[in-house]
Amino acid sequence: MGFNCGIVGLPNVGKSTLFNALTQTIAAQAANFPFCTIEPNTGRVAVPDARLDKLSDLVKPKTVTPTQLEFVDIAGLVKGASKGEGLGNQFLANIREVDAIIHVLRCFEDENITHVEGSVDPLRDAEIVETELMIADLESLEKRYEQTEKKARTGGDKEAAVRAAVMKPIIEALKSGKPARTAAPDMQNKDAWKQYQMLQLLTSKPVLYVCNVDEASAATGNKFSEAVAEKAKSEGTSAVIISAAIESEVAQLDSDEEKKEFLEALGLEETGLAKIIRAGYELLGLQTYFTAGPKEVRAWTFLKGSKAPQCAGIIHSDFERGFIRAETISYDDFIKYGSEQACKEAGKMRSEGKEYVVQDGDMLNFLFNV
């Protein structure tokens, strides 16, 4: 199961520098001019999880496989993107393909790095991108709504009726300057939710704001990042403070010990990658379960609320199709007792059926028959 986050923002806010640091590659050229990134660069990164390390210490497997998250570095957007300005059409097409948006905002002053708008103002920058996305969504919906509504009214098409009912409040929200996600239907209404997802709206995607600050502000933030944090709070989302420059330096260090010492010297407890991964997981509603044996200890990503058969299917479709039960041990119990056998003897292994909702940190062994 793959999940990806598109890194977006205006030109020269630090998107490609951040992408390079996160993926520890030089795939994305970083330069001081707009549209440096033309084709979206993609990189998969291991998700840091201290639980995986502890499990490995106990089980001592031949291999340890973390779960991964994909980042997509998308070309910078400018005013008029919804009308095709700059690389607008390409930007909008690329962003449509991602699961969530990491919106990088420049929160530092530097006269040597040009700003496409002439000054540093992260709230204005955020509004530019949001407005372009909302314009694109509104134009897309208005073209489709009239036809859909007519089809529902005159043709008796029940599916079209549901789709029209979903589209109408979203159009009203967009016209009032609010993103589509503010008018999303209740997820419990499965028919409406299905139609909502099929619309593939740009502003329906969850957003995480990333404040790219100077090195001196990496631990404390600054006036710019504080303003972004207030905006994020008002929207019910999160803002993460990172310094792309620091992340770039950390990525060049060889050992974990060197990285730790470097971060501590700057008053930081963890890398920006760890912050973004954690916030990104929460944004997408993701959790992790584990499988452990002498050959491999592995982390698997699943959507919060998934049942045991669905989680089994992440490993292989046969596991879901022929699911019998899941032998389950909580992570805390496994760490406390030290092994699967010890957990069995202590009565800490449970047999869970098809309706079991998998919990974050569960140690699972699936039994199946096909």
N, C-alpha and C positions, 0 to 999 in steps of 0.2 A: 504494500500500500504506500504510494508516494504522495507526499504533500510538498507544495512549493510556495515560496514567498517571493513576490516580485519587488525588487528594490527600485523605488521611483523617487522623483523629485525634479526640481529645476536643474539646468546644467550647472556644473561647478559647485555643487553642494557637498561633494565627497562620496557620491554613490559608488563609483568604480574603485576608489581607494578603500572604501569599506568592504566591497565585494572581494577585492584581492586579499585583504587581511582575513576576512572570514573564511575564505576557501583556501588560504595560504597558497595562492597561485599568482601568476602574473598574466592570467588569461585576459583580464580587462585592462586595456591601455588607460593609464591615468594621465591626463594632460590638461593644461589650462586653456581649453577652448570648448565651446558648445559642440554637442553631437559627437564627442570623442567616441562614445559607445553607439554604434549603429546597429549591429546585430546583437540580440540579447545574449550575453554570456551566461552560461549555466554552470553551477558548481554544487556538488553534494558534500555536505560536511557531517562528520560524526557528532552526535549529540552527547555532550559531556554529562555523565551520570555517575555520581560517586557510588551508587548502589551496585553498579556493574563491577566496579573495582573490588568491592567487598565480597561479592559473590564469587568472583574469580579467585580471590585469596582463599576462600573456603573450598571450592570445588577443584581448583587447579586443573582447568581444562587445557586441551591442546591449543584451542583458539578462543578469542574473546571478540564478539561482533556487536558493536554498538548499533543503535538505530540511527537513521540519517534524516536530514532535512535538506531540501534543495532550495538554493537561492538563485534567482534570475536577475541579472543586472540589466535593466531596461533603459533605453535612451532617454536623455533629459527632455522634459516637456516645456514648452513655452506658451505664452498667450496665443490663442488662435489655433491650438492643436486640434480642437474639435472641427475646425474648418480646414484642416490639412496643413497649417503653418508648421514650419520646421520639419520635424519627423513625426508630426502628429498622428497621421493615419497608422503608421507603423507602431507607434507607442501604444495607441488604443488597441490595436490588434494583439500586441504582445501581452498587455495587462489583462486582457480578457481571458487568457489561458492560465493565469495563476490562481491559487486558492486564497491568498491573503496579500495585503499590500503593506510593505515596510516603507513608510514615507520618510525619507531622509530630509532633514531641514538644517540649513546652515545656521549655526548659533555661535559664530566666531567672527571677529573682525580681522582682516588681513588685506592690506592695501596691495599686496603682490598677487592676490587671487581675485580676478574680476568677478563681479556678480552681474548676471544677465539683466537684473532690474536696477542696478546702479547703487544699491545700498542693502544692508543686512536687516531683514525683517521677516523672521520665520512665520509669523501669523499671516502676513500678506502672501508669502510664498505658498503656504498651505492652501490659502483661499484660491490662488491662481490655479493650482492643480485640481482642487476639488471642483471648482467652477467648470473647468474644461470637461471633466468627467461627467458632471451633471448635465451639461449641455448636450454631450454626446448621447447620454442615456435618454434625455427628454426627446431629442429628435428621433431616436430609434423607436421609442414607445409611441409617439404621436403618429408615426407612419403606420404602425401596426394596430393601434387601438381602434380606429374607426372601422377598419375591415373586420376586426375580431368582434367588435360590438354588434355590427350588422349581421355577421354570421350567427351570433348567439340569438339575436332578436328575431330574425326572419327564417333561419334554418333549423332552429330548435336544437342546436349543437350544445350539449351540456358541458363538454370540455371547453368550448369557446366561451361559454357563459362564466365558468370559473376563472378562466384566464382574463376575461374582461374585468371581472370583479376585483381581481388582484392588481391589474394594471391601473385602474382609475385612481385609487388613493396614492399610488406611487407617482403618477403624473402630477397630482396636486401637490405632493411633497416637493418634487423637483422644481415646480414652478415657484414655490415659496422659498427656494434656496436650501432645501434639505435633501440629503442623499437618500437613495432608494431604501437602504436598510432601515431607515426610521419608519417606513410604512410597510415593512415586511409582514406577511400574515403569520398567524400562530403556527408554530411547527407541528402542533397537535392536529391541525387541519391538514391532513396529508395531501389531499387533492390540490388545495390552494398552494401549499408549500412546494409541491412538485412543479406547478405552473410557474411559481416565482423563480425557482432554480433554472427552469428552462429559458427564462428571459435573458439570462447571462448578462445582467447589468453590471456595469463597471463600479457603480457606487453601492452595490449590494455586498461587496467584499469587505470583510473586516479589515480595519486599519490599525497599524502600530506605528506611532511616531518615534523616530530616532533623532535625537538632538545631537548633531555633530559639533562638539565644542572644542576649544583650544586645549592644549595639554594642561595648562594651569587650572582649568575649570573641570577637569575630568572627574575629580572626586566630589566636588561640591555643586557643580552646575553654575549657571550665571543668570543674569536677568532675562536672556533670551529663552533659555531652557525652562525657566520658571513660568514664563508666559505660555509656552507650549504645554507644560504639565497641566495648567489650568484649563486649557482648551481640551486636552485629552479627557480630563476628569468630567468636564461638562458633557462630553460625548459618550461617556461610559466605556472608554478604552484606556490604553496605557501609553506612557511616554518613557523611553529609555535614554539615558545620557551615556554617550560614548565619545571617545576621541579617535577618529579614524587614523590620525597620525600615530597615536600610541599603539593602536591595534596593528598598524603596519610594522612598527618596530618589534612588537611582541612576536609577530609571525616569523620574524627573522631569527629568533633565538632557538637554539637547538634543543635544550632540555627543559623539562617541566620545572626543575629547580631554578634555572635561570629566569624563566618566565615569572615564577612566584616572587623571586627577589626583586625583579624589575618592577612588578606591580606594587609590591609592598613599599618600595622606595617612593612611589608616587601616591601612596595612600589609598590604593585600590585593592579590593579583596579578590576580584575575579576579572576575567577578560570581558570585553564587550560582547564577544561571541556567546558566552554563557548567559549573559543578561538577555540578549536578543532571542536565543533559543528558548529560554524559559518563558519569556513574554510571548514568543511566537506560538509555543505549545498551548499556552492558556488561551491565546487569541483564536486558535483553530479548534479548541476543545479536544486536544490530544492528550493521551495518557500512554503509559508504558507497562507492558507485562514482560516476564522473563521466562526463558526455557534454560535449563541447566543440566549438563551431563559431562562425562569425562572427555568427550570430543569437543564440545562447544558450550560456552555460556553466551546467550544472545538476548538482546533487547529487541522488542517488537513494538511498533507504534500502532495504536488503535484509537478510534473515536470514542470519547467518553459516552457511556450509556450502551455500548455494544454488548451483545450477549455472547456467551461462550462459543456457539457455532460460528458466528461471524469472525471472532478472533482466531478461531482455528483455521478459517479460510484464508487468513492473511499468510499463513505458512504455506498452505497448498489447498486448492479447491477440493481435493478428495477428502481432506480433513473435515471440511464443512459438510460436504454431501453425505459422508458416512458417519457423522458425529454420533458417538455413543454417550460419552461423559468426559468431564475434565477433572483430573486429579489436581487439587488446588491447595497450595500452601501460601500463606501470606509472607511477604518479604521479611517482616519483623520476626515472625516465628522461625523462618529459615536461618536468619542471622543468630537468633537466640539459641537454637538447638544445634546448629552447625552442619546439618546434613538432612537429606530426604529421609533416610532411615530413622534418624533420631526424631524427626517430626512425626513420622508414622507411629513410633512407639509412644510418643507423648500425646497421641490423639489429635495432632494438629494438621493432619492431612484430611481434606474433605473431598467427597465425590459430588460434583455439581453437574446438573443437567442442562437441557437446552434453554431454559428460561433464566439461567444464572447471568447476572450483569457483572461482567468482569471489572475488578477494581484495580486502580493504579498500584503497581508493585506486585501483583499476583505472580506467583511461580506456578506455571501451568504445564501439565502433561496430558495431551489429548489422546483419548482412545477412540478409534474409528473403525469402520468396516465398510468396504466398498466391493 
